[in-house]
Amino acid sequence: MTQLAGQHALVTGGGRGIGAAIARALAREGATVSVLGRDAARLATQVEALGGAARAQAVGVDVTDEASVRSAFAAVRERFGRIDILVNNAGQAERAPLARTDLALWQRMLAVNLTGVFLCTREALGEMVKRGSGRIVNVASTAGLVGYAYVPAYCAAKHGVIGLTRSAALETAKSGVTVNAVCPGYTETDLVHDAIRNIVTKTGKTEAEARAALVARNPQGRMIQPDEVAAAVVWLCLPASASVTGQALALAGGEVM
């Protein structure tokens, strides 16, 4: 199927994990894809996996920096033209209990997980509204729907992403643009593997025990797979989902009701 043929999708954090899966899924539906991130080598590998320079491009960006975002979006448009789909996937998680969360950690988590979404959305939204069409999908987290201990800054940022999603959706409801969020539970990515190593280091649990503790949150008893998240993102970008906006779709095996 190529329901997105002729459309140009931009994916931040597109070099690995969920972002890479989303980029592949969008490309399979016929979109040309711009992958943005900070790791040039990973991005270059992803471009080749997406079909080479004719189908994809890599652009470096720091989503927390306004000038970097503006420059990256200008470069993206110069090559592939207008942006039809924006997937705000870039993110980062650091653990610390609230009492030991210093201001620097707090600001890092809000900058990459929330401010980055704001800057990229603002950069794409104007042209979408003017044109009367567009899809924005924010990759949030179940941490944006419920509370989790020991990640207060990450939780606050992801809750902010949900609020921003809903606000933008209401502002654009009559414009032909939709704005939604997907909220994965623990997903088989480097981010979760880092969390498992952190649990092992700080608690003395084995890797299997740490993994089991995370899996136990999912009533299905498993990790979410990146391709499952990607499939939900693609659906939100298809013509059939035009009535869906302002939603926070949980992909968590029933963890969030």
Secondary structure, 3 states (H helix, E strand, C coil): CCCCCCCEEEEECCCCHHHHHHHHHHHHCCCEEEEEECCHHHHHHHHHHCCCCCCEEEEECCCCCHHHHHHHHHHHHHHHCCCCEEEECCCCCCCCCHHHCCHHHHHHHHHHHHHHHHHHHHHHHHHHHHHCCEEEEEECCHHHCCCCCCCHHHHHHHHHHHHHHHHHHHHCCCCCEEEEEEEECCECCHHHHHHHHHHHHHHCCCHHHHHHHHHCCCCCCCCECHHHHHHHHHHHHCHHHCCCCCCEEEECCCCCC
